């Protein structure tokens, strides 16, 4: 299960979906970073019938807000 899961398919809107390059633009990272996030389970692709790799852009934006590294001790 990804850290930032996508909404259910019936809750998705076409305008909220984008390809790898759009996801990278929304997150402010390189496309390779999106691939790393996916391989590490931070995010997931949206699976539709045509099997194009799409990403839920609002979920990508939320995932981008979390900075890498360890949290500071209290």
Protein Blocks (a to p, Z undefined) as FASTA:
>chain_A
ZZbdcddfklpcfklgccfklmmmmnopafklmmmmmmnopaccdddfkopacddfklmm
mmmmpcgdjdddZZ
